[in-house]
Amino acid sequence: MPLSPLDIHNKEFSKSFRGYSEDEVNDFLEQIIKDFEQMLREKKELEEKLKSSSERVGHFTTIESTLQKSIVVAQEAAEEVRRNSQKEAKLIVKEAEKNADRIVNEALSKARKIALEIEELKKQSKVFRNRFKMLVEAQLDLINTDDWDHLMEYEVDTTELERIETKED
């Protein structure tokens, strides 16, 4: 068991005939007591500082552990966000490709329909042209007949008609 300053103070030595000077021993013991008390105070302060430092280290260790866990959680969350973003991007691309295919197919269908309509219009215009040509040719044939010449050769005596007309009045 360690000595205390009180143990040192209460220590008594036996007296002998040629022993040490009592005043010198007492002065030395007083000095030892003071130094020992100082060392004990310093030891107590250092122990308190050590305890405080240990508590702070424990606190910082807890913070470090919490931060490490938080970093891991944040990394996992970031990875999850990245994976979800990739999935969403793939879905968007698929949807866009599907829409593009639909638009292209609709355009091709409309182009085919227009091409068929053009062909039908060409046929109709050919038929119309042939009919119109036949009509014009028939009219030309009618104009070129001899009937017109006979009509021009026909003479009417207008004097006779006037006379008949006056008689009736």
C-alpha positions as CSV (number, residue, x, y, z in Angstrom):
1,M,0.0,0.0,0.0
2,P,1.4,3.4,-1.0
3,L,2.4,6.0,1.5
4,S,0.4,9.0,2.1
5,P,1.7,12.4,3.2
6,L,0.1,11.8,6.7
7,D,2.0,8.5,7.0
8,I,5.2,10.3,6.3
9,H,4.3,13.1,8.7
10,N,3.5,10.7,11.6
11,K,6.5,8.5,11.1
12,E,8.7,8.5,14.2
13,F,12.2,7.2,14.3
14,S,13.8,5.8,17.3
15,K,16.6,7.8,18.9
16,S,20.0,6.5,19.1
17,F,23.2,8.0,20.5
18,R,25.0,8.9,17.4
19,G,22.0,9.3,15.1
20,Y,21.0,11.9,12.6
21,S,20.3,15.5,13.5
22,E,16.6,15.6,14.4
23,D,16.1,19.1,12.8
24,E,17.6,18.0,9.5
25,V,15.5,14.8,9.4
26,N,12.4,16.8,10.2
27,D,13.2,19.5,7.5
28,F,13.9,16.7,5.0
29,L,10.6,15.0,5.9
30,E,8.7,18.2,5.5
31,Q,10.2,18.7,2.1
32,I,9.3,15.1,1.1
33,I,5.7,15.7,2.4
34,K,5.4,18.8,0.3
35,D,6.8,17.1,-2.8
36,F,4.7,14.0,-2.2
37,E,1.5,16.1,-1.9
38,Q,2.4,17.9,-5.1
39,M,2.9,14.7,-6.9
40,L,-0.4,13.3,-5.6
41,R,-2.2,16.4,-6.8
42,E,-0.5,16.2,-10.2
43,K,-1.3,12.5,-10.4
44,K,-5.0,13.2,-9.6
45,E,-5.1,16.0,-12.2
46,L,-3.5,13.8,-14.8
47,E,-5.9,10.9,-14.0
48,E,-8.9,13.3,-14.4
49,K,-7.4,14.6,-17.6
50,L,-6.9,11.0,-18.8
51,K,-10.5,10.2,-17.8
52,S,-11.8,13.2,-19.7
53,S,-9.6,12.4,-22.7
54,S,-10.7,8.8,-22.6
55,E,-14.4,10.0,-22.5
56,R,-13.7,12.4,-25.4
57,V,-11.9,9.6,-27.4
58,G,-14.9,7.4,-26.7
59,H,-17.2,10.1,-27.9
60,F,-15.1,10.7,-31.0
61,T,-14.9,7.0,-31.6
62,T,-18.7,6.8,-31.5
63,I,-18.9,9.8,-33.8
64,E,-16.4,8.1,-36.2
65,S,-18.4,4.9,-36.1
66,T,-21.6,6.8,-36.8
67,L,-20.0,8.7,-39.6
68,Q,-18.6,5.5,-41.1
69,K,-22.1,4.0,-40.9
70,S,-23.6,7.1,-42.4
71,I,-21.1,7.0,-45.3
72,V,-21.9,3.4,-46.0
73,V,-25.7,4.2,-45.9
74,A,-25.1,7.2,-48.2
75,Q,-23.0,5.1,-50.6
76,E,-25.7,2.4,-50.6
77,A,-28.4,5.1,-51.2
78,A,-26.3,6.6,-54.0
79,E,-25.9,3.2,-55.5
80,E,-29.6,2.5,-55.3
81,V,-30.4,5.9,-56.9
82,R,-27.9,5.1,-59.6
83,R,-29.5,1.7,-60.3
84,N,-33.0,3.2,-60.3
85,S,-31.8,6.0,-62.6
86,Q,-30.3,3.4,-65.0
87,K,-33.6,1.3,-64.9
88,E,-35.6,4.5,-65.6
89,A,-33.3,5.5,-68.4
90,K,-33.7,2.1,-70.0
91,L,-37.5,2.3,-69.7
92,I,-37.5,5.7,-71.2
93,V,-35.3,4.5,-74.1
94,K,-37.5,1.5,-74.6
95,E,-40.6,3.7,-74.6
96,A,-39.0,6.1,-77.1
97,E,-38.0,3.3,-79.4
98,K,-41.5,1.9,-79.2
99,N,-43.0,5.3,-80.0
100,A,-40.5,5.8,-82.8
101,D,-41.4,2.4,-84.3
102,R,-45.1,3.2,-84.1
103,I,-44.5,6.6,-85.7
104,V,-42.5,5.0,-88.5
105,N,-45.1,2.3,-89.1
106,E,-47.9,4.9,-89.2
107,A,-45.9,7.0,-91.6
108,L,-45.2,4.0,-93.9
109,S,-48.9,3.0,-93.7
110,K,-49.9,6.6,-94.7
111,A,-47.3,6.6,-97.5
112,R,-48.7,3.3,-98.9
113,K,-52.3,4.7,-98.7
114,I,-51.2,7.9,-100.4
115,A,-49.4,5.9,-103.1
116,L,-52.5,3.8,-103.7
117,E,-54.7,7.0,-103.9
118,I,-52.2,8.5,-106.4
119,E,-52.4,5.3,-108.5
120,E,-56.3,5.5,-108.4
121,L,-56.2,9.2,-109.3
122,K,-53.9,8.4,-112.3
123,K,-56.4,5.7,-113.5
124,Q,-59.3,8.0,-113.1
125,S,-57.5,10.9,-114.9
126,K,-56.7,8.5,-117.7
127,V,-60.3,7.4,-118.0
128,F,-61.5,11.0,-117.9
129,R,-58.9,12.0,-120.5
130,N,-60.0,9.2,-122.8
131,R,-63.7,10.0,-122.3
132,F,-63.1,13.7,-122.8
133,K,-61.0,13.0,-126.0
134,M,-63.9,10.8,-127.3
135,L,-66.4,13.5,-126.6
136,V,-64.3,16.2,-128.3
137,E,-63.7,13.9,-131.3
138,A,-67.5,13.2,-131.5
139,Q,-68.2,16.9,-131.5
140,L,-65.5,17.4,-134.2
141,D,-67.1,14.7,-136.2
142,L,-70.4,16.3,-135.8
143,I,-69.0,19.6,-137.0
144,N,-67.3,18.0,-139.9
145,T,-70.4,16.4,-141.3
146,D,-72.0,17.5,-144.6
147,D,-75.2,18.5,-142.8
148,W,-73.7,21.9,-142.1
149,D,-72.9,22.4,-145.8
150,H,-76.5,21.4,-146.7
151,L,-77.8,23.8,-144.1
152,M,-75.9,26.6,-145.6
153,E,-77.2,25.8,-149.1
154,Y,-80.7,25.9,-148.0
155,E,-82.4,29.2,-149.1
156,V,-85.5,30.6,-147.7
157,D,-87.5,33.2,-149.6
158,T,-88.2,35.8,-147.0
159,T,-90.4,37.9,-149.3
160,E,-92.9,35.2,-149.5
161,L,-92.9,34.9,-145.7
162,E,-93.5,38.5,-145.3
163,R,-96.4,38.5,-147.7
164,I,-98.0,35.6,-145.9
165,E,-97.5,37.3,-142.7
166,T,-99.1,40.5,-143.9
167,K,-102.1,38.7,-145.1
168,E,-102.8,37.1,-141.8
169,D,-102.9,40.4,-140.1
